[in-house]
Amino acid sequence: MTFRQLSASVLEPLCQTLMIVGIVCLCQPWVEVLHRYGVTIILVGLVGFSIFSKIGPDSAGEQQ
């Protein structure tokens, strides 16, 4: 598995999930530490998604 395939199949969905977890952390009132770092979690997911979404998977024409 190349880095491009890993990025498209694992890292992009992981960053999307991290952004969703950050939103949930901001909306929950029970654990103050999660609420405090919710924006940071969202930003880490957003930066990661911005980076890994630019790295597209291998196209069929490049391998031939």
PDB file of N, CA, C and O in Angstrom:
ATOM      1  N   MET A   1       0.849  -1.171   0.000  1.00  0.00           N
ATOM      2  CA  MET A   1       0.000   0.000   0.000  1.00  0.00           C
ATOM      3  C   MET A   1       0.895   1.234   0.000  1.00  0.00           C
ATOM      4  O   MET A   1       1.784   1.371   0.840  1.00  0.00           O
ATOM      5  N   THR A   2       0.651   2.116  -0.939  1.00  0.00           N
ATOM      6  CA  THR A   2       1.441   3.326  -1.026  1.00  0.00           C
ATOM      7  C   THR A   2       0.895   4.380  -0.064  1.00  0.00           C
ATOM      8  O   THR A   2      -0.196   4.237   0.488  1.00  0.00           O
ATOM      9  N   PHE A   3       1.679   5.437   0.120  1.00  0.00           N
ATOM     10  CA  PHE A   3       1.235   6.510   1.008  1.00  0.00           C
ATOM     11  C   PHE A   3      -0.016   7.195   0.468  1.00  0.00           C
ATOM     12  O   PHE A   3      -0.870   7.628   1.241  1.00  0.00           O
ATOM     13  N   ARG A   4      -0.128   7.295  -0.855  1.00  0.00           N
ATOM     14  CA  ARG A   4      -1.313   7.917  -1.446  1.00  0.00           C
ATOM     15  C   ARG A   4      -2.565   7.096  -1.147  1.00  0.00           C
ATOM     16  O   ARG A   4      -3.615   7.656  -0.832  1.00  0.00           O
ATOM     17  N   GLN A   5      -2.458   5.778  -1.244  1.00  0.00           N
ATOM     18  CA  GLN A   5      -3.604   4.914  -0.942  1.00  0.00           C
ATOM     19  C   GLN A   5      -3.931   4.968   0.550  1.00  0.00           C
ATOM     20  O   GLN A   5      -5.101   4.988   0.931  1.00  0.00           O
ATOM     21  N   LEU A   6      -2.900   4.990   1.390  1.00  0.00           N
ATOM     22  CA  LEU A   6      -3.100   5.085   2.835  1.00  0.00           C
ATOM     23  C   LEU A   6      -3.778   6.402   3.196  1.00  0.00           C
ATOM     24  O   LEU A   6      -4.657   6.442   4.056  1.00  0.00           O
ATOM     25  N   SER A   7      -3.365   7.468   2.537  1.00  0.00           N
ATOM     26  CA  SER A   7      -3.958   8.770   2.795  1.00  0.00           C
ATOM     27  C   SER A   7      -5.438   8.785   2.435  1.00  0.00           C
ATOM     28  O   SER A   7      -6.267   9.280   3.199  1.00  0.00           O
ATOM     29  N   ALA A   8      -5.761   8.242   1.275  1.00  0.00           N
ATOM     30  CA  ALA A   8      -7.153   8.271   0.813  1.00  0.00           C
ATOM     31  C   ALA A   8      -8.048   7.327   1.607  1.00  0.00           C
ATOM     32  O   ALA A   8      -9.213   7.641   1.849  1.00  0.00           O
ATOM     33  N   SER A   9      -7.521   6.180   2.014  1.00  0.00           N
ATOM     34  CA  SER A   9      -8.387   5.183   2.644  1.00  0.00           C
ATOM     35  C   SER A   9      -8.414   5.257   4.172  1.00  0.00           C
ATOM     36  O   SER A   9      -9.385   4.822   4.790  1.00  0.00           O
ATOM     37  N   VAL A  10      -7.357   5.805   4.789  1.00  0.00           N
ATOM     38  CA  VAL A  10      -7.305   5.789   6.252  1.00  0.00           C
ATOM     39  C   VAL A  10      -7.212   7.197   6.849  1.00  0.00           C
ATOM     40  O   VAL A  10      -7.983   7.539   7.746  1.00  0.00           O
ATOM     41  N   LEU A  11      -6.284   8.004   6.364  1.00  0.00           N
ATOM     42  CA  LEU A  11      -5.999   9.269   7.032  1.00  0.00           C
ATOM     43  C   LEU A  11      -7.096  10.320   6.831  1.00  0.00           C
ATOM     44  O   LEU A  11      -7.416  11.057   7.763  1.00  0.00           O
ATOM     45  N   GLU A  12      -7.669  10.399   5.640  1.00  0.00           N
ATOM     46  CA  GLU A  12      -8.765  11.349   5.423  1.00  0.00           C
ATOM     47  C   GLU A  12      -9.976  11.028   6.309  1.00  0.00           C
ATOM     48  O   GLU A  12     -10.472  11.920   6.998  1.00  0.00           O
ATOM     49  N   PRO A  13     -10.467   9.782   6.310  1.00  0.00           N
ATOM     50  CA  PRO A  13     -11.601   9.478   7.209  1.00  0.00           C
ATOM     51  C   PRO A  13     -11.256   9.657   8.696  1.00  0.00           C
ATOM     52  O   PRO A  13     -12.118  10.020   9.496  1.00  0.00           O
ATOM     53  N   LEU A  14      -9.995   9.400   9.058  1.00  0.00           N
ATOM     54  CA  LEU A  14      -9.573   9.594  10.441  1.00  0.00           C
ATOM     55  C   LEU A  14      -9.658  11.075  10.827  1.00  0.00           C
ATOM     56  O   LEU A  14     -10.110  11.403  11.924  1.00  0.00           O
ATOM     57  N   CYS A  15      -9.234  11.952   9.948  1.00  0.00           N
ATOM     58  CA  CYS A  15      -9.318  13.390  10.213  1.00  0.00           C
ATOM     59  C   CYS A  15     -10.760  13.863  10.259  1.00  0.00           C
ATOM     60  O   CYS A  15     -11.097  14.725  11.070  1.00  0.00           O
ATOM     61  N   GLN A  16     -11.612  13.321   9.413  1.00  0.00           N
ATOM     62  CA  GLN A  16     -13.028  13.670   9.453  1.00  0.00           C
ATOM     63  C   GLN A  16     -13.647  13.244  10.780  1.00  0.00           C
ATOM     64  O   GLN A  16     -14.422  13.987  11.384  1.00  0.00           O
ATOM     65  N   THR A  17     -13.300  12.051  11.222  1.00  0.00           N
ATOM     66  CA  THR A  17     -13.799  11.551  12.503  1.00  0.00           C
ATOM     67  C   THR A  17     -13.290  12.408  13.652  1.00  0.00           C
ATOM     68  O   THR A  17     -14.020  12.669  14.607  1.00  0.00           O
ATOM     69  N   LEU A  18     -12.042  12.845  13.560  1.00  0.00           N
ATOM     70  CA  LEU A  18     -11.466  13.694  14.600  1.00  0.00           C
ATOM     71  C   LEU A  18     -12.207  15.029  14.689  1.00  0.00           C
ATOM     72  O   LEU A  18     -12.418  15.545  15.787  1.00  0.00           O
ATOM     73  N   MET A  19     -12.599  15.585  13.559  1.00  0.00           N
ATOM     74  CA  MET A  19     -13.374  16.828  13.581  1.00  0.00           C
ATOM     75  C   MET A  19     -14.740  16.617  14.232  1.00  0.00           C
ATOM     76  O   MET A  19     -15.206  17.471  14.986  1.00  0.00           O
ATOM     77  N   ILE A  20     -15.381  15.490  13.946  1.00  0.00           N
ATOM     78  CA  ILE A  20     -16.679  15.188  14.554  1.00  0.00           C
ATOM     79  C   ILE A  20     -16.533  14.995  16.059  1.00  0.00           C
ATOM     80  O   ILE A  20     -17.369  15.455  16.837  1.00  0.00           O
ATOM     81  N   VAL A  21     -15.465  14.314  16.462  1.00  0.00           N
ATOM     82  CA  VAL A  21     -15.213  14.117  17.897  1.00  0.00           C
ATOM     83  C   VAL A  21     -14.990  15.461  18.584  1.00  0.00           C
ATOM     84  O   VAL A  21     -15.441  15.658  19.713  1.00  0.00           O
ATOM     85  N   GLY A  22     -14.305  16.381  17.923  1.00  0.00           N
ATOM     86  CA  GLY A  22     -14.100  17.710  18.489  1.00  0.00           C
ATOM     87  C   GLY A  22     -15.400  18.461  18.687  1.00  0.00           C
ATOM     88  O   GLY A  22     -15.569  19.156  19.689  1.00  0.00           O
ATOM     89  N   ILE A  23     -16.323  18.329  17.741  1.00  0.00           N
ATOM     90  CA  ILE A  23     -17.631  18.975  17.885  1.00  0.00           C
ATOM     91  C   ILE A  23     -18.401  18.367  19.050  1.00  0.00           C
ATOM     92  O   ILE A  23     -19.046  19.082  19.818  1.00  0.00           O
ATOM     93  N   VAL A  24     -18.332  17.050  19.176  1.00  0.00           N
ATOM     94  CA  VAL A  24     -19.005  16.377  20.300  1.00  0.00           C
ATOM     95  C   VAL A  24     -18.380  16.821  21.618  1.00  0.00           C
ATOM     96  O   VAL A  24     -19.094  17.033  22.598  1.00  0.00           O
ATOM     97  N   CYS A  25     -17.063  16.964  21.654  1.00  0.00           N
ATOM     98  CA  CYS A  25     -16.392  17.421  22.875  1.00  0.00           C
ATOM     99  C   CYS A  25     -16.842  18.829  23.259  1.00  0.00           C
ATOM    100  O   CYS A  25     -16.977  19.130  24.445  1.00  0.00           O
ATOM    101  N   LEU A  26     -17.073  19.682  22.285  1.00  0.00           N
ATOM    102  CA  LEU A  26     -17.544  21.031  22.592  1.00  0.00           C
ATOM    103  C   LEU A  26     -18.979  21.044  23.110  1.00  0.00           C
ATOM    104  O   LEU A  26     -19.345  21.898  23.916  1.00  0.00           O
ATOM    105  N   CYS A  27     -19.781  20.103  22.647  1.00  0.00           N
ATOM    106  CA  CYS A  27     -21.202  20.112  22.996  1.00  0.00           C
ATOM    107  C   CYS A  27     -21.522  19.381  24.290  1.00  0.00           C
ATOM    108  O   CYS A  27     -22.620  19.536  24.825  1.00  0.00           O
ATOM    109  N   GLN A  28     -20.597  18.592  24.801  1.00  0.00           N
ATOM    110  CA  GLN A  28     -20.896  17.843  26.018  1.00  0.00           C
ATOM    111  C   GLN A  28     -20.545  18.692  27.251  1.00  0.00           C
ATOM    112  O   GLN A  28     -19.520  19.374  27.249  1.00  0.00           O
ATOM    113  N   PRO A  29     -21.371  18.660  28.294  1.00  0.00           N
ATOM    114  CA  PRO A  29     -21.119  19.499  29.471  1.00  0.00           C
ATOM    115  C   PRO A  29     -20.476  18.770  30.652  1.00  0.00           C
ATOM    116  O   PRO A  29     -20.297  19.380  31.706  1.00  0.00           O
ATOM    117  N   TRP A  30     -20.119  17.482  30.517  1.00  0.00           N
ATOM    118  CA  TRP A  30     -19.725  16.705  31.680  1.00  0.00           C
ATOM    119  C   TRP A  30     -18.235  16.726  31.982  1.00  0.00           C
ATOM    120  O   TRP A  30     -17.849  16.822  33.147  1.00  0.00           O
ATOM    121  N   VAL A  31     -17.409  16.641  30.984  1.00  0.00           N
ATOM    122  CA  VAL A  31     -15.964  16.564  31.197  1.00  0.00           C
ATOM    123  C   VAL A  31     -15.349  17.881  30.731  1.00  0.00           C
ATOM    124  O   VAL A  31     -15.345  18.189  29.539  1.00  0.00           O
ATOM    125  N   GLU A  32     -14.830  18.654  31.685  1.00  0.00           N
ATOM    126  CA  GLU A  32     -14.331  19.986  31.365  1.00  0.00           C
ATOM    127  C   GLU A  32     -13.089  19.952  30.476  1.00  0.00           C
ATOM    128  O   GLU A  32     -12.901  20.836  29.640  1.00  0.00           O
ATOM    129  N   VAL A  33     -12.246  18.942  30.649  1.00  0.00           N
ATOM    130  CA  VAL A  33     -11.020  18.849  29.847  1.00  0.00           C
ATOM    131  C   VAL A  33     -11.363  18.666  28.370  1.00  0.00           C
ATOM    132  O   VAL A  33     -10.746  19.296  27.511  1.00  0.00           O
ATOM    133  N   LEU A  34     -12.330  17.818  28.068  1.00  0.00           N
ATOM    134  CA  LEU A  34     -12.746  17.630  26.680  1.00  0.00           C
ATOM    135  C   LEU A  34     -13.338  18.910  26.109  1.00  0.00           C
ATOM    136  O   LEU A  34     -13.080  19.264  24.959  1.00  0.00           O
ATOM    137  N   HIS A  35     -14.129  19.597  26.915  1.00  0.00           N
ATOM    138  CA  HIS A  35     -14.723  20.852  26.457  1.00  0.00           C
ATOM    139  C   HIS A  35     -13.644  21.902  26.205  1.00  0.00           C
ATOM    140  O   HIS A  35     -13.730  22.673  25.249  1.00  0.00           O
ATOM    141  N   ARG A  36     -12.636  21.927  27.061  1.00  0.00           N
ATOM    142  CA  ARG A  36     -11.566  22.912  26.942  1.00  0.00           C
ATOM    143  C   ARG A  36     -10.747  22.703  25.666  1.00  0.00           C
ATOM    144  O   ARG A  36     -10.350  23.673  25.019  1.00  0.00           O
ATOM    145  N   TYR A  37     -10.493  21.446  25.302  1.00  0.00           N
ATOM    146  CA  TYR A  37      -9.665  21.154  24.140  1.00  0.00           C
ATOM    147  C   TYR A  37     -10.467  20.813  22.889  1.00  0.00           C
ATOM    148  O   TYR A  37      -9.895  20.339  21.908  1.00  0.00           O
ATOM    149  N   GLY A  38     -11.757  21.040  22.901  1.00  0.00           N
ATOM    150  CA  GLY A  38     -12.605  20.716  21.756  1.00  0.00           C
ATOM    151  C   GLY A  38     -12.220  21.473  20.495  1.00  0.00           C
ATOM    152  O   GLY A  38     -12.179  20.891  19.411  1.00  0.00           O
ATOM    153  N   VAL A  39     -11.937  22.764  20.623  1.00  0.00           N
ATOM    154  CA  VAL A  39     -11.551  23.558  19.447  1.00  0.00           C
ATOM    155  C   VAL A  39     -10.202  23.098  18.915  1.00  0.00           C
ATOM    156  O   VAL A  39      -9.995  23.056  17.702  1.00  0.00           O
ATOM    157  N   THR A  40      -9.284  22.756  19.810  1.00  0.00           N
ATOM    158  CA  THR A  40      -7.972  22.263  19.387  1.00  0.00           C
ATOM    159  C   THR A  40      -8.110  20.952  18.627  1.00  0.00           C
ATOM    160  O   THR A  40      -7.421  20.739  17.629  1.00  0.00           O
ATOM    161  N   ILE A  41      -8.983  20.080  19.085  1.00  0.00           N
ATOM    162  CA  ILE A  41      -9.210  18.804  18.402  1.00  0.00           C
ATOM    163  C   ILE A  41      -9.792  19.049  17.015  1.00  0.00           C
ATOM    164  O   ILE A  41      -9.388  18.403  16.048  1.00  0.00           O
ATOM    165  N   ILE A  42     -10.731  19.973  16.913  1.00  0.00           N
ATOM    166  CA  ILE A  42     -11.311  20.305  15.610  1.00  0.00           C
ATOM    167  C   ILE A  42     -10.244  20.857  14.673  1.00  0.00           C
ATOM    168  O   ILE A  42     -10.191  20.478  13.503  1.00  0.00           O
ATOM    169  N   LEU A  43      -9.403  21.741  15.173  1.00  0.00           N
ATOM    170  CA  LEU A  43      -8.365  22.345  14.335  1.00  0.00           C
ATOM    171  C   LEU A  43      -7.339  21.322  13.862  1.00  0.00           C
ATOM    172  O   LEU A  43      -6.893  21.385  12.716  1.00  0.00           O
ATOM    173  N   VAL A  44      -6.961  20.390  14.714  1.00  0.00           N
ATOM    174  CA  VAL A  44      -6.019  19.338  14.304  1.00  0.00           C
ATOM    175  C   VAL A  44      -6.640  18.489  13.198  1.00  0.00           C
ATOM    176  O   VAL A  44      -5.973  18.163  12.216  1.00  0.00           O
ATOM    177  N   GLY A  45      -7.908  18.134  13.354  1.00  0.00           N
ATOM    178  CA  GLY A  45      -8.594  17.377  12.310  1.00  0.00           C
ATOM    179  C   GLY A  45      -8.719  18.155  11.023  1.00  0.00           C
ATOM    180  O   GLY A  45      -8.571  17.589   9.940  1.00  0.00           O
ATOM    181  N   LEU A  46      -8.993  19.452  11.123  1.00  0.00           N
ATOM    182  CA  LEU A  46      -9.143  20.291   9.939  1.00  0.00           C
ATOM    183  C   LEU A  46      -7.830  20.445   9.181  1.00  0.00           C
ATOM    184  O   LEU A  46      -7.808  20.348   7.954  1.00  0.00           O
ATOM    185  N   VAL A  47      -6.746  20.684   9.895  1.00  0.00           N
ATOM    186  CA  VAL A  47      -5.431  20.810   9.250  1.00  0.00           C
ATOM    187  C   VAL A  47      -5.031  19.488   8.613  1.00  0.00           C
ATOM    188  O   VAL A  47      -4.540  19.463   7.484  1.00  0.00           O
ATOM    189  N   GLY A  48      -5.240  18.386   9.332  1.00  0.00           N
ATOM    190  CA  GLY A  48      -4.922  17.074   8.769  1.00  0.00           C
ATOM    191  C   GLY A  48      -5.737  16.771   7.533  1.00  0.00           C
ATOM    192  O   GLY A  48      -5.206  16.262   6.546  1.00  0.00           O
ATOM    193  N   PHE A  49      -7.021  17.080   7.577  1.00  0.00           N
ATOM    194  CA  PHE A  49      -7.864  16.836   6.412  1.00  0.00           C
ATOM    195  C   PHE A  49      -7.447  17.708   5.241  1.00  0.00           C
ATOM    196  O   PHE A  49      -7.445  17.251   4.098  1.00  0.00           O
ATOM    197  N   SER A  50      -7.096  18.952   5.510  1.00  0.00           N
ATOM    198  CA  SER A  50      -6.647  19.842   4.437  1.00  0.00           C
ATOM    199  C   SER A  50      -5.388  19.322   3.765  1.00  0.00           C
ATOM    200  O   SER A  50      -5.241  19.431   2.547  1.00  0.00           O
ATOM    201  N   ILE A  51      -4.486  18.761   4.542  1.00  0.00           N
ATOM    202  CA  ILE A  51      -3.237  18.224   3.990  1.00  0.00           C
ATOM    203  C   ILE A  51      -3.499  16.935   3.222  1.00  0.00           C
ATOM    204  O   ILE A  51      -3.068  16.793   2.078  1.00  0.00           O
ATOM    205  N   PHE A  52      -4.203  15.999   3.846  1.00  0.00           N
ATOM    206  CA  PHE A  52      -4.371  14.679   3.234  1.00  0.00           C
ATOM    207  C   PHE A  52      -5.375  14.667   2.089  1.00  0.00           C
ATOM    208  O   PHE A  52      -5.340  13.763   1.254  1.00  0.00           O
ATOM    209  N   SER A  53      -6.260  15.644   2.032  1.00  0.00           N
ATOM    210  CA  SER A  53      -7.184  15.693   0.900  1.00  0.00           C
ATOM    211  C   SER A  53      -6.494  16.187  -0.369  1.00  0.00           C
ATOM    212  O   SER A  53      -6.976  15.936  -1.474  1.00  0.00           O
ATOM    213  N   LYS A  54      -5.383  16.879  -0.220  1.00  0.00           N
ATOM    214  CA  LYS A  54      -4.626  17.333  -1.390  1.00  0.00           C
ATOM    215  C   LYS A  54      -3.820  16.195  -2.019  1.00  0.00           C
ATOM    216  O   LYS A  54      -3.464  16.261  -3.195  1.00  0.00           O
ATOM    217  N   ILE A  55      -3.538  15.166  -1.245  1.00  0.00           N
ATOM    218  CA  ILE A  55      -2.788  14.006  -1.741  1.00  0.00           C
ATOM    219  C   ILE A  55      -3.798  13.010  -2.274  1.00  0.00           C
ATOM    220  O   ILE A  55      -4.388  12.248  -1.509  1.00  0.00           O
ATOM    221  N   GLY A  56      -3.997  13.013  -3.568  1.00  0.00           N
ATOM    222  CA  GLY A  56      -4.988  12.147  -4.177  1.00  0.00           C
ATOM    223  C   GLY A  56      -4.467  10.722  -4.320  1.00  0.00           C
ATOM    224  O   GLY A  56      -3.258  10.494  -4.283  1.00  0.00           O
ATOM    225  N   PRO A  57      -5.381   9.759  -4.483  1.00  0.00           N
ATOM    226  CA  PRO A  57      -4.943   8.380  -4.706  1.00  0.00           C
ATOM    227  C   PRO A  57      -4.292   8.230  -6.076  1.00  0.00           C
ATOM    228  O   PRO A  57      -4.486   9.065  -6.959  1.00  0.00           O
ATOM    229  N   ASP A  58      -3.520   7.164  -6.246  1.00  0.00           N
ATOM    230  CA  ASP A  58      -2.882   6.900  -7.522  1.00  0.00           C
ATOM    231  C   ASP A  58      -3.936   6.726  -8.600  1.00  0.00           C
ATOM    232  O   ASP A  58      -4.920   6.013  -8.405  1.00  0.00           O
ATOM    233  N   SER A  59      -3.731   7.374  -9.728  1.00  0.00           N
ATOM    234  CA  SER A  59      -4.643   7.172 -10.845  1.00  0.00           C
ATOM    235  C   SER A  59      -4.124   6.014 -11.689  1.00  0.00           C
ATOM    236  O   SER A  59      -2.940   5.682 -11.627  1.00  0.00           O
ATOM    237  N   ALA A  60      -4.986   5.407 -12.464  1.00  0.00           N
ATOM    238  CA  ALA A  60      -4.611   4.235 -13.261  1.00  0.00           C
ATOM    239  C   ALA A  60      -3.624   4.617 -14.350  1.00  0.00           C
ATOM    240  O   ALA A  60      -2.799   3.790 -14.736  1.00  0.00           O
ATOM    241  N   GLY A  61      -3.680   5.850 -14.860  1.00  0.00           N
ATOM    242  CA  GLY A  61      -2.792   6.270 -15.937  1.00  0.00           C
ATOM    243  C   GLY A  61      -1.346   6.463 -15.494  1.00  0.00           C
ATOM    244  O   GLY A  61      -0.433   6.309 -16.304  1.00  0.00           O
ATOM    245  N   GLU A  62      -1.122   6.795 -14.229  1.00  0.00           N
ATOM    246  CA  GLU A  62       0.240   7.022 -13.742  1.00  0.00           C
ATOM    247  C   GLU A  62       1.009   5.728 -13.565  1.00  0.00           C
ATOM    248  O   GLU A  62       2.233   5.724 -13.694  1.00  0.00           O
ATOM    249  N   GLN A  63       0.327   4.632 -13.274  1.00  0.00           N
ATOM    250  CA  GLN A  63       1.013   3.374 -13.007  1.00  0.00           C
ATOM    251  C   GLN A  63       1.476   2.658 -14.265  1.00  0.00           C
ATOM    252  O   GLN A  63       2.329   1.775 -14.175  1.00  0.00           O
ATOM    253  N   GLN A  64       0.958   2.996 -15.417  1.00  0.00           N
ATOM    254  CA  GLN A  64       1.318   2.294 -16.641  1.00  0.00           C
ATOM    255  C   GLN A  64       2.498   2.931 -17.328  1.00  0.00           C
ATOM    256  O   GLN A  64       2.930   2.458 -18.379  1.00  0.00           O
TER     257      GLN A  64
END
